[in-house]
Amino acid sequence: MTAAVPGESLGTASRVHRTPELRPLDPAVHTDIVRDLARARDLAALGHEETTRRWIAGRLTAPGVDPARDARLCLGSGGEVTGAAWAGRTSGVAGWVVELVLGPRATVSDGRGLLDFAVARCREGLGGPDGAERASLSCFTSEGEHTTRAALRDHGFGSPRGYDRMSVALDGTHAPVPAVPGAVVRPLREEADLRAFHRAKNQAYAAEEAGKEEDSFDAWSRWYRSDPGVAPEQCALLELDGDVVGFVNVTDRMLESRGVAYVRQLGIDPSVRGRGLGAVLLGWALDEARRRGRTGMVLTVDRENVRARALYRRLGWRVESRWDDVRRTVTLPRGGHD
């Protein structure tokens, strides 16, 4: 993302003693500032813009998020904004998630200060009605975000799970998808379809998707409807002989920045995998995105999901960047440490 400033190498972050100044983040005032930080981060780490203003605004106003409580800006030694972070829960994701955005002038100390805030917020959520005394706090970061990754390591985040971001151009050259007898893809049209979509999502991710958990329809639908770039007309159910066995959730979260459609989720019921149904569903999504004028399609896939990665490569997708989901455990204090 950004390089460490002179005098603060990645290997000596723990010896830097400046305590960064944190300020409340007001979406009505600061969204454009955070978007500029994210733009600079994306260009440095990925070589292209990716994060949109719409995505940031949506994340800061997501269900259950109170920016005054859950988000902070970091000020550098000259009073300029160098970074931002917000922490909270997301429907269908186990534990807490922190979004950490560090700009080109951020230091490892700035990242640590924002992570201190995120850990404190996570700890405040423990010991509530469910009596939980520990929770996982995770952060998703690209391999090019050097300052962010140094701050995360210095703060005790580890156990990385690797992901590939893959893309394909919608120029009519992707391989044809063989039909599967009895398989029908149909877009979402009514509330009953949303409920079937939610059930299919929980079923597909129940067994193997890292960091996921089942959620209620009410909780999920609030997040789905508020998801930045949500595009129900580009989402669909897959039926096999009349039974719903799969789903695809395509959003426009990268439309403003890259002109592409983004596959947020795609899943097939474990009982019918290995029959070409994933290709059928993805082929529908590619055709629909092309029909709507998108120039390409992007998705993020777990590197351990060998079958899915092979499918994407077969249909012409290529890896464009690598990411890690890193995490640490936050516990109720016992003698002042977790």
N, C-alpha and C positions, 0 to 999 in steps of 0.2 A: 504494500500500500504506500507507505512513506518510509524514507530513510531516517535513521536516528540522527539527531543533531550532533554537531561536534562536541566531544567531551562526554557523550552518552552512548557508548557502543552497546550492541545487543547483548554482549556477554557481561557487561558491568552494570546492568540496569539496577540491581539491588543496592549499588553504592551511591545512587543519586538520591539526594535528600530533599529536593524541592517538593513541597506539598502543593499539588495543583489546586486552583480555586474552582469550585463547582457552583453553578448557578441554576435555578429552575429553568426549565424549557417550556416556553409558551408557544404552542403551534401557530397561534394567530400572528406571532411576531417573528418566530425563529425558523419556520419551515424552510424558507428560501436559503437561510444560512446553512442549515443541515444538508440541503440538497447540493449546495456548492461544495461542501466538504466531501459528500459522497461522489460527486462528479470527478473531483480531483483524485480521490482514492481509486475510482474505477479506471481512469485513464492511466494512472501509474501502475496499478496492479494487473489490469486486464488488457489495456491497450484500446479500450473503447468505452463509451458510456453505457451504463446498464440501469442504474437506479434512477427512477423518475420522481418528480415532486409528488405526483399522485400516490406513489407507493409509500413515501415517507409520511405524507399527511394521513393516509389510511392507517398505517401502523401506529401513529401517535394518537389516533382517535378510535382504535379498535375496541370491541366490547370489553368492558372491565378495566380499560386503561385510563388512568387519571394522570396526565402529564405532570401536574404539580407534585404528585407523589412518586411517580414511576420513571421520570425522565430527568436528565441533567445535561447541561452544557459544561464544557471544560474551557477555562481561560488560560492562555499562555502567559509567560512572564511579562509580555507587553500589553496584556489586557485583551488580546485578540482571541476569538473563539477558535480553538484547535481541534475540538472533538465533541462528540455527543454520544449518549447511551440511554437506552430505555430497557426496562426489565419487566417481565410478567409471565402470565400463563397463556397458553394457546390451546384452543379446543383440539383434542385428539393427539396432543403432544405430552408425553410424560415429563414432569418436572417443569422447571422454569427456563426461560430463554432470555438471553441478553443480546440486544443489537448494539454493536460497538462500531462507531464511525469515526475514524481518525483522519484528519486532513494532513496536507503536506508539511505543516509546521509542528505537528504533534510529536511529543517525545514518549518514550516508554513510561516515564513517570505520569504523563497525562493519561495514558491508557490504564495504568494501575489505579489512579484515582477514580476513574469512572468505574472500573471493576470493583473497587472497594464499595462504591455506592450500590452496584448491582447485587453484590453478596449481602449487603445489609438489608436491601429490600427483600431478597429471598428469605433471609433469616426472619424478618418481621412476619412473614407469612406462615411460619412454622408454629406448632403448638396450638393451632386453632381448633375448630370444632372436630376435625378428624384426628387431632392429637399427634400429627406427624412430627417427628423430631429430626428428620433429615429430608433433604430434597436434592435432586440433581439440578445443576445450573449449567446450561450449555451455550456455546457460541459458535456460529458458523462463519468461517473465514476462508478466503482464497489463499493459495500458496504465495501469491505476490504481495500480500499485506504484511510486510516484514515487521513494522513497528507494532502492529496489533498482535501478531503471533509472539513476539518477544514479551509483550505485556502479559499475554495469557499464560505463557510458560512461567514467567516470574511470579504470577499470581496462583500457581498451583493447578492450572487447567492442563489436562492431559487426556490419555486414552483416546487418541484421535480415531475417528471413523472416516474413511476416505470416500469422496464422491467425485464423479466426473460431470462437468457441464458439457453437454453435447449439443450440436446444432446441425441443421440441414437446410440447404437453400430450397425454396419452393419454386424451382424453375422447370418443373415437369420431368425431371430426370430420375426421380427415385424409383426403385424397383417395384414392379407390379406385385400386388398382394393377392395370393391365392384365396379363392372363396372357401368358406367352410360350410358344408351343408347344415341348414337349420340355424345359422348365425345371422342375426339381424341387429344393426346398429340404429338406434333412434334417439333424436335429440330430446332434451327435457321439455315438457310442455305444460305440466300442471304440478300441483302440490304433491300428489301421489308419486310422481316421478322423482321429486326431491327426496321423499322418504325412502324410495327404493335405492336411490343413489347413495344415501347415507348408509343404508344396510350393506350395500355392496362394498362400500369403502371400509367399513369395520370388518367385514368378512375377509376381504383381500389382504388387509394389513394385520389381521389378528395374530398370525403366527410368526412372521419373520421380519417385519419392518422395524428397524432399530429406532428406539425412542418414541414409538407410537403407542397409543392406548385407546381403548374404546371410549366414545363419548356419547352423550345423549343427543337426540335429534334437535332439541331446542337449542342446546349449546352450540352444536355444529352449524345450524342454520343461521344463527346470529353472526358467526364468523364467516360463513360462506357468503352471505349477502353483503358483508362489509369488506370483503377481501379486495384490496386495490386491484383494479383491472378486471373484476369479476365479469364474466361473459357467458351467461347461461346458454345463449344460442350456440356456443361452441362446445358445450358439454353434452355428453351422451351416455346412454345406457347400452350395454351389449346383452342381447337375449340369445339363448340357445334353446331351440325347441320350446320357446315361450317363457322360459325362466331367465330372470336377470342373473347374469354370471360375471358381469364386469362393468366398469365405468371409466370415463376419462373426464378430467377437469382441466379445461384450457382457459387461460386468462390472457388479458392484454396488459399485464404488468410491465412489459418491455416494449409496448407498441410505440410510445412517444420517444423512447430513447433509441430503439433499434429497428422499429418497423416490423417486429416479429411477434408471433404468438408463442406463449409459454405454457408448456404442459406442466401444470402444478402437481397433478396426481393422475396415475393410470394404474388400474389394478384388475386382476382376473381371479376369480374364485379358485383356491388351491386345488379343488377337486376336478377341475377341467383344464388345468394347465398342460402345456405340451401338445396342444392340438391346433396351433396357429391362430388362436383367438386374439392374442395380443396384437398380432400383425393386422388383423382385420380392424380392430378398434383404432389402432394408430393410423392406419391407412385412411379411415374415415376422417380423423382429425386433421391429417395433412391436406386432404382434398377440401375440407371445409375452410381451413385457414387460407389456402390458395384462392378459393372462391371469394373470400372476403378481402383479398388484396394484400395479405401479409407476404412479406418478402422471404421469410424463413420461419423456422420453428426451433425452439430451444427447450431443453429439459435438463434435469439434474438426476443422476442415477448413482445409487450405492455401488461402489466398486466391487463389492462382494456378490452383487446380483449378476452372476455370470450369464444367465439365460437372457435377461433383459438387455444387457450390453451387447450380446451377440445379435439379438434381434435388431437393435438400432443400427449397428454397423452394417448388417445385411441390407437395411433399407436406405443406406447412404449417409448415415449420421457420422460425425467426426468429433473427437474430443477437442474442445477449445480452451478449457481451463480446468484446474484441479482445486478441490476444496476439502476442508476438514471440518468435521463437527467435533469440537473438543469440549470437555466437561470437567466439573469438579463437584464434590459433594459438600453441601452446606448443612451444618447441624446446629441445633440449639447449643449455646455456649456451655461448655463444661470447663470451668477454670479459665475462661477468657479466650479459648482457642477452639477452632473447628477443624 
